[in-house]
Amino acid sequence: MTPIETDHVCPKCGSAMEIGFLLDNAHVNYFPTIWVKGLPERSFFRTAKIKGKVKRGVESHRCVNCGYLESYATGEWKGWPQK
């Protein structure tokens, strides 16, 4: 169960929001969504060029009542957290 956020209130209905993340499904791999600064550029392999660009993790909050989603580009993305 995800924690209910007391400092995030839904701007649509005023209910509490819970924290979560958006999932990118690239083929069979699952990754959290990241925000990349700048316009997208295609690499040689037909993927997006991201090397050297600022990357931030995306934190998402969902209203427990109406389902409204709000997302924030939080701290710099440095890969998966170490256990």
Order of alpha helices (4+ residues) and beta strands (2+ residues): beta-beta-beta-beta-beta-beta-beta
